[in-house]
Amino acid sequence: MRTTLVQHHRAALNLFLFVVIAHWAEHLTQAYQIWGLGWPVPKARGVLGYAYPWLVTSEWLHYGYAIVMLIGLFLLRPGFVGRARTWWNIALGIQFWHHIEHLLLLLQAQTGHNLFGRPVPTSILQLVFARVELHLFYNTIVFLPMVVAMYLHLRPSAAEAEQMTCSCQAVEHRPLAATGA
């Protein structure tokens, strides 16, 4: 399967990016509903949650996205080399922790036993930060190294371009030094 993903790395990366951007659209819509429109947090459900309110309250949905992100970052990793791989690994590491936080939330929701004596499922960092803000933060700190990784992946140095084995090689690679960037 990994060989297939490397062969179709560009298409898989584009699909993964579509999922990530759709998720961002949900979070940004929810943020606008809260801070732009002044809606209370329980009423600010994003786009899908507005049509299907039960989705937002389902820890399965949130955990499902966290695991899809983790699997996507892991499976797409072999296509990255050099500096791009380093940034991709950073995103993967942060997403691993984000996934652990969502796993804790899911387990609490499924068992009915909330941590820290809280009335609702609570992740570790939710002890310090509100859930909406925390997840905007998590998505940002996973997304930014992903963007850097993709930029470096599509503009590798000459040495990195020689190491690349993925389908993104079909893209004209101009080393950063040659572009003046």
N, C-alpha and C positions, 0 to 999 in steps of 0.2 A: 504494500500500500504506500509506503514512503517513497519508493521509486516512482510510482505513478504520480504522487503529489509533486515530486521534484520535476517530473516531465511536464506537468500541468500547473506548475507553480504560479505562473502569472494569473491564470484563470481562477485558481483556488484563492490566491491572495485578493483578487478583485471581489470574489464572492464573500470572503471573510470581511473585507473592508465595507461592503454593502451592509452586512449584518451589524457591524460596529457603528456605522453612521446611522442606521435605523434606530439602534439603541440610544445613541446620542440624541436623536430627534425626540424620542420619548422623554428623556431626562430634561432636555431643554424646554420642551413643552410644559412639563410638570413645574420646572423652575419658574417659567413665565406665569403659569397659573397661580403659583404661590406669591411671588414677589412683584409681578407685573399687574396681576388682576386682583391680588389680595385674597385669594381663595384660602380657606383653611386647608391644612395638609391632607386630611382625609378626603376632601373633595377634589384635590388636585391629582388627577389620575393619569395625566398624559393623554395621548391620542387613543391608544388601544384600550386603556383603562376606562376612558369615557364611554366607549361603546360596550365594553365588557368589564364592568366594575370588579367582578370577582378575580380578574387577572392580577390586579395590583395587590390584592390582599393574599394572594397565593405565594407562599414561600417557594413552591415548586417552580414557578415562573422565574423568580429571581435566581434560584439555585441553578435552574436549567441554563439560563444565560451565562452564569459564572462558569459552569462546566464546559459549555460550548466554547467560550473564550479560551479557557485553559487548554482544551483539546486542540483548538485551532492554532493557538500560539505554539503548542508542542509539535503538531504535525507539519506546520509550515517552516519550522526552524531549520531543517536540513538544507533548505534552499538559500539560506543566508550565509554569507562568509564575511570574514574580516570585521571591520568596524560595525557593519550592519548587524552581524550576528551578536556582537556585544550589546548593542542597544535592544535587539529583539529579546536577548536573554534577560535583560533588565525588566522589560515588560512582562515576560513569562514569570519571573520571580515575584513581582508585585501581584500579578494575577493569581498566582498560587496562594498567596496570603488572602487575597480578596475572596477566593474560592473557599478557603477555610472559614472565613467569617460567615459566608452564606451557608456553609454546611452546618455551622453552629446554629444559625437561625432556623434552618430546615429541621434539624433534629429537635430543637425546642418546640417548634410548631407541631411536629408529628407526635411527640411524647407528651406534650402538655406540661412539661417541667421546664420553666424558664430559669435561666441562670441569674445569679446575683440578686435573687429575690424580687425581680422585676415583674410587673403585671403582663408584659408582652415579651415575645422573643427578643433577645438583645445580644448583639455581637460585642466583642471585647472593646473595640474602639468606640462603640456607641455609648460606652460609659462616660466618654469625654465629649463626643460630638453627636449632634442630632442626625438621625438616619438619612434624611434627604441630602444634607450638606456632606455627610460622610461619603455617600455613594457618588455624588458629583465629584468629590475629591478623588476617590478610588478610580473612577472612570478616567479622570484627567491624568492621573499619574501612571496609568497603564497606556493610555492613548498617546501621550507625548513621546515616550521612547519608541512606540510603534511607528509613529510618523517619521522620526529621525531614522529609524532602521530602514523604512521603505525608501526614504529619500536617498540614503547612502547605498541601498541595494540597487536603485535605478541609476545611480551615478557613482559607480565604484572606481577606485583607483585602478591603474593599469594592472597592478599585481592582483588585486581582488577580482578584476574581470577575468583574468586567466584561471582563477580558482573556481569560478562559477560554473555550475553544472545544471542549473535550472532552466526552465523554459523562458525565463525573463531575459536570457541572453539574446533572444531574437530582437529585443529592443536595442537601438543603437546606444551603446555605452560610451559615454564621453567621460574620461577620468576627470575628477574634480580639478586637478592641477592644470589640465588642458583648457578648462572652461573659465579659469580665473576665479572660481568660487572658493 
